[in-house]
Amino acid sequence: MEDKKPDKDQYWIKSGIINIVQNFSGVFFGFASFYFLVRLVSKYDFGVWTLFMSTTTIIEITRIGLVQNALIKYISSSDKSEHPKIISAAFTITGALTILCILLNIGFAHTLSSLWKSPELKMLFYAYNVGFFLTGALTLFNCIEQAHLSFKGIFITNFVRQVIFFLVVAGSFFLKIHVELIYLVVVQAVSVIICTTIAYFYVRKHLKISFKLYPEWIKKLFNYGKFAFGTTISSMLSGTIDQMMLGGMLSPAASGAFNIAVRITNLIDIPTSAVAVIVFPQSAKRMETEGKEGIKYLYEKSVGTIMAILIPSVLVLYFFSGLVIHLIAGDKYNDSIPLLHVTLLYCLLIPYGRQFGTILDSIGKTRLTFTIVLITATFNLTLNYFFIKQFGVVGAAYATLISNVLGFLIARSILKKELNVKMSNTFIYAYRFYPDMYNKFIRKKNITETH
C-alpha cells in the first residue's frame, strides 16, 4: 500500500500534535481539579457531583448537538457570502433550545434529585441555569473558529475555564476551606462569562451575523443536524448511562467510584478527541474535492495516528493500575481498580467508533450514524440494567465493554461497504507514525541546524 501526499502527512502530524497539546492542557487541569476535589469532599458528595456533571453535560450536548456539525460543515464548504446567514440560523436554533432546556431543567430537577436520593441536586440544577445562557454562545464561537481550521481561541477558552475551576478547588484544599457543591456551580458560571468574552475576540473577524430569520438555512441546518443531534445524545447517554444507573440502582458513592476509572480512561483518550477536532472540517472539504478515496485515507490515517499514541498508554496504565488509583484518588477508592482494568480495554475501541461517526456525518450519512448509535446505546442501557443487578458496580464496566465491541463490529462492516476501509491499514499507519515523527521533525531539525 502506497502512502500518499506527503503534505497531508505533514498536516496530520503537526495539527495532531498541536491539538493533543491543547487538549492535554485542558484535561490536565480538569484532572488536577478532580485530584483535589476527590480529597476535598466526601465520597457521597463526589458521587452527587458526578451525577450533576453527567446530567449537565447531556444538557449542553442536547443544545449544541443540533447545529454543531451542521454549522462546521456548511461554513467549511459554503461560499463566504452565505456565512452570515448560516451563523444567524445557528444562533436562532441555539437560542430556542436554550429556553427549552432551561424549562426542562427546572421541571425535572426535583424528580432527578429524588430518583438519585440526593436532595442537594435540586439547587445545583437551578443554579446551573445562570451560566447556561452563555455557554451556547461560547460553543458556537468555538465551532465557527474550528470551521476555519483555527484552534487557538478554543485552546485559550478551554484553558482559562479549567484553570479558574482548578485554582478554586486547589486553593480550598490547601487552605482547608469547606466547599459546598453549590459554590462550585457559581465558579463555573463566572468562568463561562470570562471565556465567552475571550472567545468573542478570537472569532469576531469571522462573526458576521445578519439579524434576520433565514428559514431556508434554519431548515437546512435542522435537516442535516437532526440525526447528528440524535447521534450525539445517544452517544452521550451511552457514555454516562452506566454512572446514572449506578446512582439510581446502588448509590451516588457507587457512581463516584466508577467515575474514577472513567476519568483515568478519558485522560488517555486525549488523542481521539484531538484528532476528531481536525477530522471533521477536513473530511467535509475532502469529500468535495477528492471523493470517497480521500475520506478512506482520512479515516485510516487518523485512527492509525491515535492508536500509535494510545496503545503504549493503555499498557502502562493496565499494569500499574493499583498505583495509579492510589496516587490519583487515594486509598478510599480501591474499588475502582478492577473497574479501570475493564474501561482500559474498551478505550482501545473508542478511536474506531469516534472517527467512524465523524466520517459518516461528513459524507452526509447522519441518519445511518444515528441509527447505529441508537442501537448500541439501547443495547448498553439494557446490559447495564441486568449486569448491575447481577454483578454490582463492575457489571456497568462489562456492559459498556460489550456495547463497544458491538459498535466496533458494526462500524467495521459499514466502512468496508461504503469506503472499502481496511482496518489492517490503521495498524500500518500506527507502525509508521514514530518513524514519520522522527524523519519529519527530529531528523529534519538536526539537518537544518547542521546546515
Sequence and secondary structure as in RCSB ss.txt:
>XXXX:A:sequence
MEDKKPDKDQYWIKSGIINIVQNFSGVFFGFASFYFLVRLVSKYDFGVWTLFMSTTTIIEITRIGLVQNALIKYI
SSSDKSEHPKIISAAFTITGALTILCILLNIGFAHTLSSLWKSPELKMLFYAYNVGFFLTGALTLFNCIEQAHLS
FKGIFITNFVRQVIFFLVVAGSFFLKIHVELIYLVVVQAVSVIICTTIAYFYVRKHLKISFKLYPEWIKKLFNYG
KFAFGTTISSMLSGTIDQMMLGGMLSPAASGAFNIAVRITNLIDIPTSAVAVIVFPQSAKRMETEGKEGIKYLYE
KSVGTIMAILIPSVLVLYFFSGLVIHLIAGDKYNDSIPLLHVTLLYCLLIPYGRQFGTILDSIGKTRLTFTIVLI
TATFNLTLNYFFIKQFGVVGAAYATLISNVLGFLIARSILKKELNVKMSNTFIYAYRFYPDMYNKFIRKKNITET
H
>XXXX:A:secstr
     HHHHHHHHHHHHHHHHHHHHHHHHHHHHHHHHHHHS HHHHHHHHHHHHHHHHHHHHHHTTTHHHHHHHH
HHS GGGHHHHHHHHHHHHHHHHHHHHHHHHHHHHHHHHHTT THHHHHHHHHHHHHHHHHHHHHHHHHHHHTT 
 HHHHHHHHHHHHHHHHHHHHHHHTT    HHHHHHHHHHHHHHHHHHHHHHHTTT     S  HHHHHHHHHHH
HHHHHHHHHHHHHHHHHHHHHHHHT HHHHHHHHHHHHHHHHTTHHHHHHHHHHHHHHHHHHHHTTHHHHHHHHH
HHHHHHHHHHHHHHHHHHHTHHHHHHHHH GGGGGGHHHHHHHHHHHTTHHHHHHHHHHHHHTT HHHHHHHHHH
HHHHHHHHHHHHHHHHTHHHHHHHHHHHHHHHHHHHHHHHHHHH   HHHHHHHHHHHHHHHIIIIIIHHHHHHH
 
